[in-house]
Amino acid sequence: MTGATPDVDVLVAGGGPVGLAVAIEARLAGLRAVVVEPRSTPIDKACGEGLMPGAVAALARLGVHPTGHLLTGIRYVSGDRVADHLFTGATGLGVRRTALHLALAMRAQELGVEVRSGKVDTIAQDAQSVTAAGVRANWLMACDGLHSSVRRQTGLDRPARNVHRRFGIRRHYRVPPWSDLVEVHWGRHVEAYVTPVADDVVGVAMLGPPNYDYDRSLAGFPALGRHLGAAPTLGPPRGAGPLLQRTRARTAGRVRLVGDASGYVDALTGEGVRVGLAQAAAAVRTLGPDVERSSAAYEKAWTAATRDYRLITSGLVMAAGSPLRRSIVPIATAAPGLYGGIVERLAR
Ligand SMILES: Cc1cc2nc3c(=O)[nH]c(=O)nc-3n(C[C@H](O)[C@H](O)[C@H](O)COP(=O)(O)OP(=O)(O)OC[C@H]3O[C@@H](n4cnc5c(N)ncnc54)[C@H](O)[C@@H]3O)c2cc1C
């Protein structure tokens, strides 16, 4: 293989939102891109489905305009206490994952991205190229999600020890949204994230410790239960976790980890897609002829793009797993400037 010309510039493992965004970025930069994805379009996934204003702007820059339900802010709820923050600038969008996937897939197709059905398993690298799934490329972008097999194979995994393992489950309900804000209902051990995603559909994603029971947890949120009433659920529930995934580094030779594959803190603050899109832009922007130099540039850009998310979300998850948990909504109510500042920081 050594010496042969690569088939493509960029091979993308995983056609989720970040993988498709990487492929679109690559095409916009004039590079040839192939995406390898085992699942068929449109792909669904456990997700709160709230696109923060920054994610909506990043998608628009790529020429991607999904349909959804306007989001005007974030509401924290605990019993009778309610803390609202309305976004100060542009709004966000509640978008079903299938709608987001279709919008990205259409744009990728329009730009000439080739999507192949398959899975990236073994990877071979030499000085000139990287080969996986039968494709020889200059670069492999690992966008294969939370449990990235590329991350494991390249030794970039960093086991997460002594932490509270958290899992997410999402369901859709056929009911008109009662609010344009994402509602986060705080229970004793579990939070429910309520996102309007269409004029007649609301998603409820629950986050909590291993083995929590979705229905029993929902019964612990009577105000939410009153809104949902006897609304029918749509489609099967989707689950994901454990959420915390750590990495030693984001690059190994010609391989780059992007999106959830590059490490994930938690869905508590709902900006996974925004951060993933920022990483996608950085991963392509920093490509260059010198592998070491461009890898260092990506590491630097990745660190900058994820800093707020890693620090603020880790801090909030730690507080949520401690006796401080019951003070989170009272603090948000009593200190709206602090609460709003944190939301704005993570939303842009
Ligand atoms: C419960 C929950 C709620 C969330 N809520 C929000 C929210 O409200 N807002 C928000 O912005 N983010 C939210 N997130 C985070 C968001 O879902 C992720 O950050 C986002 O999906 C990351 O996209 P990705 O493309 O990196 O990974 P994924 O969406 O997981 O896509 C990875 C893709 O790789 C494919 N794949 C896997 N293995 C291979 C392989 N070996 N070869 C080829 N392909 C492979 C998979 O089939 C999949 O399509 C939430 C997450 C969870 C779990």
The ligand as an ORCA input file, in Angstrom:
! r2SCAN-3c Opt
* xyz 0 1
  C     -29.711     11.769     26.794
  C     -28.930     12.750     25.983
  C     -29.422     14.034     25.802
  C     -28.714     14.956     25.008
  N     -29.245     16.181     24.809
  C     -28.622     17.052     23.987
  C     -29.225     18.293     23.657
  O     -30.327     18.623     24.096
  N     -28.552     19.140     22.832
  C     -27.328     18.814     22.299
  O     -26.749     19.615     21.557
  N     -26.748     17.636     22.593
  C     -27.370     16.741     23.403
  N     -26.799     15.529     23.649
  C     -25.485     15.228     23.073
  C     -25.592     14.866     21.599
  O     -26.557     13.865     21.415
  C     -24.226     14.401     21.104
  O     -23.244     15.317     21.532
  C     -24.181     14.285     19.590
  O     -25.058     13.285     19.143
  C     -22.767     13.947     19.137
  O     -22.761     13.639     17.774
  P     -21.686     12.644     17.166
  O     -21.896     12.691     15.697
  O     -20.352     12.931     17.739
  O     -22.074     11.200     17.730
  P     -23.365     10.316     17.407
  O     -24.544     11.152     17.212
  O     -23.403      9.269     18.475
  O     -23.018      9.621     16.013
  C     -22.037      8.620     15.922
  C     -22.293      7.801     14.672
  O     -21.216      6.889     14.476
  C     -21.726      5.648     14.021
  N     -20.729      4.613     14.354
  C     -20.504      4.026     15.560
  N     -19.487      3.138     15.452
  C     -19.050      3.191     14.168
  C     -18.009      2.524     13.451
  N     -17.208      1.630     14.032
  N     -17.836      2.823     12.141
  C     -18.635      3.747     11.510
  N     -19.638      4.402     12.155
  C     -19.836      4.124     13.470
  C     -23.058      5.505     14.749
  O     -23.936      4.624     14.077
  C     -23.566      6.961     14.748
  O     -24.399      7.228     13.664
  C     -27.473     14.588     24.439
  C     -26.963     13.309     24.642
  C     -27.676     12.400     25.396
  C     -27.125     11.013     25.582
*
